[in-house]
């Protein structure tokens, strides 16, 4: 659906570049007669990897239709008919398990859905939707607190800056401690600047008390035109 600017550059024993998804109709015919089933095989490829030795980030991972969260089949498992996609309205997209997020967790916006029944000719809807919350991050990180005015800036970057240019929806940031307990919500005009795609956090909780040193999680949340997005980041505080 989108061109790989440099083409496929991966070679055996050497890394390349490019992260994308492949959709193949695999039927038990000819060379594929020994397959365990029929349907769409949906693969997650990252040419920066040289092999499949890292199960959480392989060169070629399988998005399994039986909703297994991993990308690789267990040792000795040659797969089954349930790993291939057919007759699925929801299919696979950013909010499913497995999902079409990139390996670093950033939503890709890719969706394969409306998948027909298995046959020699199969149909499916495929689209790439630009996501506002393509990447979230904070700086400085860690934030070293020396004065009451020290703060961290939390920002997000869209997956497609051209298609989403000039659109600045409202958003909020929820902050949690390492135990998952809520610490604070950033949502007011002095805490969130939609035009800068940024939120500003001083090192205090919802009651105005200074937070302790440690690792904190935050979620950036927004909803526009009925589509909700959420992404997660981490911030370390040092006092």
Rosetta blueprint (number, residue, H / E / L):
1 X L
2 X L
3 X L
4 X L
5 X L
6 X L
7 X L
8 X L
9 X L
10 X L
11 X E
12 X L
13 X L
14 X E
15 X L
16 X L
17 X L
18 X L
19 X E
20 X E
21 X E
22 X E
23 X E
24 X E
25 X E
26 X E
27 X L
28 X L
29 X L
30 X H
31 X H
32 X H
33 X L
34 X L
35 X L
36 X L
37 X L
38 X L
39 X E
40 X E
41 X E
42 X E
43 X E
44 X E
45 X E
46 X E
47 X L
48 X L
49 X L
50 X L
51 X L
52 X L
53 X L
54 X L
55 X L
56 X L
57 X L
58 X L
59 X L
60 X E
61 X E
62 X E
63 X L
64 X L
65 X L
66 X L
67 X L
68 X L
69 X L
70 X L
71 X L
72 X L
73 X L
74 X L
75 X L
76 X L
77 X L
78 X L
79 X L
80 X L
81 X H
82 X H
83 X H
84 X L
85 X E
86 X L
87 X L
88 X E
89 X L
90 X L
91 X L
92 X E
93 X L
94 X L
95 X L
96 X L
97 X L
98 X L
99 X L
100 X L
101 X L
102 X L
103 X L
104 X L
105 X L
106 X L
107 X L
108 X L
109 X L
110 X E
111 X E
112 X E
113 X E
114 X L
115 X E
116 X L
117 X L
118 X L
119 X L
120 X L
121 X L
122 X L
123 X L
124 X L
125 X E
126 X E
127 X E
128 X E
129 X L
130 X L
131 X L
132 X L
133 X L
134 X L
135 X E
136 X E
137 X E
138 X E
139 X E
140 X L
141 X L
142 X L
143 X E
144 X E
145 X L
146 X L
147 X L
148 X L
149 X L
150 X L
151 X E
152 X E
153 X E
154 X E
155 X E
156 X E
157 X E
158 X L
159 X L
160 X L
161 X L
162 X L
163 X L
164 X L
165 X L
166 X L
167 X L
168 X L
169 X L
170 X L
171 X E
172 X E
173 X E
174 X E
175 X E
176 X E
177 X L
178 X L
179 X L
180 X L
181 X L
182 X E
183 X E
184 X E
185 X E
186 X E
187 X L
188 X L
189 X L
190 X L
191 X L
192 X E
193 X E
194 X H
195 X H
196 X H
197 X L
198 X E
199 X E
200 X E
201 X E
202 X E
203 X L
204 X E
205 X L
206 X L
207 X L
208 X L
209 X L
210 X E
211 X L
212 X L
213 X L
214 X E
215 X E
216 X E
217 X E
218 X E
219 X E
220 X E
221 X E
222 X E
223 X E
224 X E
225 X L
226 X L
227 X E
228 X E
229 X E
230 X E
231 X E
232 X E
233 X E
234 X E
235 X E
236 X E
237 X E
238 X E
239 X L
